[in-house]
Amino acid sequence: MIAPRVADARGLRSSAAAVAVAPGVVEPAPPCNTGAETSRQLTWWDEGQEEATIGVGWLRFTVWAKSPASALGDLQRFLGEARPLARPSQYYSHSWRVLHSSTVSAREDEPGQFNVEVTQTDCEGLGWPGLRGMLLWVVAQERWNVSRFDLNYDDRECVVSPEEVHESGKRGDVVTHVPLAGMWQVGKGDGGYTAYFGQGKSDEQLRVYKGQFKHGGDPFNRWELQLRRKSAHARVVHFFRLSDSVPKLTVQGVSASFWGCVARLVDFREQDAVRTEDRTRLPWWERLVGSVAKLRLPKETIVPPSFARTAAWLRTYVSPSMAFVVREVRKSGHGGHEFLWRLVEEGEATLKRREKRVAFGMAG
């Protein structure tokens, strides 16, 4: 389908200024920590619970809106005022800076689609209440997608070193779908060491490194789980959308879910039995995760089609492109209405059975 590129470009440019001069439309964003405590770990909690040790290190998601003014206005309550960037982010035609180092970006050839990237510094600055509120808003949208969701845990007791974690994987004391070539390490001259399980561009990657070399302060080992694409989206659905899984995100629930995600990728066990479930977990791994099992994510319930939802989608995302097409058809001397009816007739011929039941009230 042809998109009205010129019209959307004008809308993107004009709406940025409109958002900037409309303060007070939504509540201001929480204050952002911009560096005083950038090594501070985020806390996940619920009322009456003590702080947990699971953090969020990076977040990327996409939402759809009618205009930049609408998208930026909705995001302002979480990310503060958006400032247009003279040089957009790579692959995008328009970008806005939010918080300290995060961005909201859009492309002229993808009207209505807005991509939000929240960096580690801003994740730490927002804190868990800010992130939780924003993600609850995201999953409540008609269309949304999370393409990156990084979680981490700081082992301040240094139960196991990154070197030993890597060696355990190389010895085969691990149950994982990551191939041997996907287990690698990087050592630095200053004593820093990082163990990797999985490739950086894969859907899931585990990193274990000595935190003091990146954040300063007391020594600790960080377990960092990077989730991309379907894995990231599935974990956000698990945390925020499915009522039967960690409904209130208590300390115990989130910690168990994090280690369940890690164990789903790598589960460190002795080679003392044939069946995976019969193999004994390594002592240091047992100390970290306890009896947590691999996280098995339930499937998200598919929302059945409805006339109201389909009509709303057509008005928001299809009608601008259709107006552009009909106008071009008329310029060529053909009837615009005839063109539209031909599209409708062709569409009816390809309707699926469940869509016919919704559209025409057909039984069975």
HELIX and SHEET records of a PDB file:
HELIX    1   1 ARG A    5  ALA A   20  1                                  16    
HELIX    2   2 PRO A   68  LEU A   79  1                                  12    
HELIX    3   3 GLN A  120  VAL A  139  1                                  20    
HELIX    4   4 PRO A  162  ARG A  171  1                                  10    
HELIX    5   5 LEU A  180  GLY A  182  5                                   3    
HELIX    6   6 GLN A  212  HIS A  215  1                                   4    
HELIX    7   7 ARG A  229  PHE A  240  1                                  12    
HELIX    8   8 VAL A  251  LEU A  265  1                                  15    
HELIX    9   9 THR A  276  ASP A  278  5                                   3    
HELIX   10  10 PRO A  283  VAL A  289  1                                   7    
HELIX   11  11 PHE A  307  TRP A  313  1                                   7    
HELIX   12  12 LEU A  314  VAL A  318  3                                   5    
HELIX   13  13 SER A  319  LYS A  331  1                                  13    
HELIX   14  14 GLY A  336  ALA A  349  1                                  14    
HELIX   15  15 ARG A  353  PHE A  360  1                                   8    
SHEET    1   A10 ARG A  83  PRO A  84  0                                        
SHEET    2   A10 HIS A  94  VAL A  98 -1                                        
SHEET    3   A10 SER A 102  ALA A 106 -1                                        
SHEET    4   A10 GLN A 113  VAL A 118 -1                                        
SHEET    5   A10 ILE A  54  TRP A  64 -1                                        
SHEET    6   A10 TRP A 144  ASP A 155 -1                                        
SHEET    7   A10 ASN A 221  ARG A 228 -1                                        
SHEET    8   A10 GLU A 204  LYS A 210 -1                                        
SHEET    9   A10 TYR A 193  PHE A 197 -1                                        
SHEET   10   A10 MET A 183  GLY A 187 -1                                        
SHEET    1   B 2 VAL A 175  THR A 176  0                                        
SHEET    2   B 2 VAL A 266  ASP A 267 -1                                        
END                                                                             
